[in-house]
Amino acid sequence: MKKEINPFDYASDIFKALPTGILLTSEAEDCVNAMTIGWGTIGIEWGVPIFAAYVRTSRFTYELIERTGEFTICAPYGELSKEAAKAIGICGSKSGRDMDKLAKAGVHLVEADIVRPPAIKELPLTLECRVVFSQLQPIKEISPRFSKFYVENTAHSEPHVAYYGEILKAYIIED
Ligand SMILES: Cc1cc2nc3c(=O)[nH]c(=O)nc-3n(C[C@H](O)[C@H](O)[C@H](O)COP(=O)(O)O)c2cc1C
């Protein structure tokens, strides 16, 4: 069962969970993937609720969102369960190019109502999002204060793309 919510009433739950990581699911041609994200913004633009995620161009997730323009945000609600912590660990350290991370994590996928990427029972606070704007963040235009995030010839050399997803539906999955 899904309890529909106003996403802004639960923004603080999402912000509290971000430093440990929440999941962003994407899906293209029946390939379902999830990556852990630690950065995200919730707000209003063009008069609609927006979740902005920042995805490096090196991620498999980047390829999937570029193809479909959709993603689902899956955050813990309340205490972080062992299953959710395991999923966050796997999805933040392995690439969907090499394995089915969600199967490996053993979490239960729940069909989303509007978009293709699924929700996840173990991370029940859900935002279904469709990209309405995206923008590559040129590294040389970012304050040098943040240069540690972009180091050439490392896994951190690639820039982020900001994906502004309109929040089409928000809910908590209940048993
Ligand atoms: C706590 C945590 C937060 C992360 N936040 C982000 C993020 O906001 N953006 C990003 O591009 N990668 C982030 N990552 C790295 C990706 O989750 C990781 O590279 C993942 O393996 C990418 O999966 P994919 O190739 O299947 O898309 C984070 C990792 C961790 C552990």
PDBQT file of the ligand as one rigid body, heavy atoms in Angstrom, charges set to zero:
ROOT
HETATM    1  C1  LIG A 201      27.226   7.791   0.170  1.00  0.00    +0.000 C 
HETATM    2  C2  LIG A 201      27.441   7.888  -1.319  1.00  0.00    +0.000 A 
HETATM    3  C3  LIG A 201      26.941   8.982  -2.014  1.00  0.00    +0.000 A 
HETATM    4  C4  LIG A 201      27.132   9.113  -3.408  1.00  0.00    +0.000 A 
HETATM    5  N1  LIG A 201      26.620  10.188  -4.057  1.00  0.00    +0.000 NA
HETATM    6  C5  LIG A 201      26.760  10.316  -5.404  1.00  0.00    +0.000 A 
HETATM    7  C6  LIG A 201      26.157  11.411  -6.097  1.00  0.00    +0.000 A 
HETATM    8  O1  LIG A 201      25.415  12.256  -5.543  1.00  0.00    +0.000 OA
HETATM    9  N2  LIG A 201      26.396  11.512  -7.439  1.00  0.00    +0.000 N 
HETATM   10  C7  LIG A 201      27.161  10.595  -8.130  1.00  0.00    +0.000 A 
HETATM   11  O2  LIG A 201      27.349  10.727  -9.350  1.00  0.00    +0.000 OA
HETATM   12  N3  LIG A 201      27.716   9.513  -7.482  1.00  0.00    +0.000 NA
HETATM   13  C8  LIG A 201      27.517   9.352  -6.147  1.00  0.00    +0.000 A 
HETATM   14  N4  LIG A 201      28.037   8.256  -5.493  1.00  0.00    +0.000 N 
HETATM   15  C9  LIG A 201      28.766   7.220  -6.265  1.00  0.00    +0.000 C 
HETATM   16  C10 LIG A 201      27.843   6.217  -7.002  1.00  0.00    +0.000 C 
HETATM   17  O3  LIG A 201      26.819   5.759  -6.154  1.00  0.00    +0.000 OA
HETATM   18  C11 LIG A 201      28.680   5.004  -7.499  1.00  0.00    +0.000 C 
HETATM   19  O4  LIG A 201      29.698   5.440  -8.362  1.00  0.00    +0.000 OA
HETATM   20  C12 LIG A 201      27.836   3.935  -8.177  1.00  0.00    +0.000 C 
HETATM   21  O5  LIG A 201      28.627   2.768  -8.274  1.00  0.00    +0.000 OA
HETATM   22  C13 LIG A 201      27.332   4.319  -9.564  1.00  0.00    +0.000 C 
HETATM   23  O6  LIG A 201      26.547   3.260 -10.050  1.00  0.00    +0.000 OA
HETATM   24  P1  LIG A 201      26.140   3.079 -11.582  1.00  0.00    +0.000 P 
HETATM   25  O7  LIG A 201      27.426   3.002 -12.405  1.00  0.00    +0.000 OA
HETATM   26  O8  LIG A 201      25.388   1.776 -11.602  1.00  0.00    +0.000 OA
HETATM   27  O9  LIG A 201      25.294   4.238 -11.966  1.00  0.00    +0.000 OA
HETATM   28  C14 LIG A 201      27.859   8.112  -4.106  1.00  0.00    +0.000 A 
HETATM   29  C15 LIG A 201      28.362   6.996  -3.404  1.00  0.00    +0.000 A 
HETATM   30  C16 LIG A 201      28.154   6.876  -2.039  1.00  0.00    +0.000 A 
HETATM   31  C17 LIG A 201      28.688   5.661  -1.314  1.00  0.00    +0.000 C 
ENDROOT
TORSDOF 0
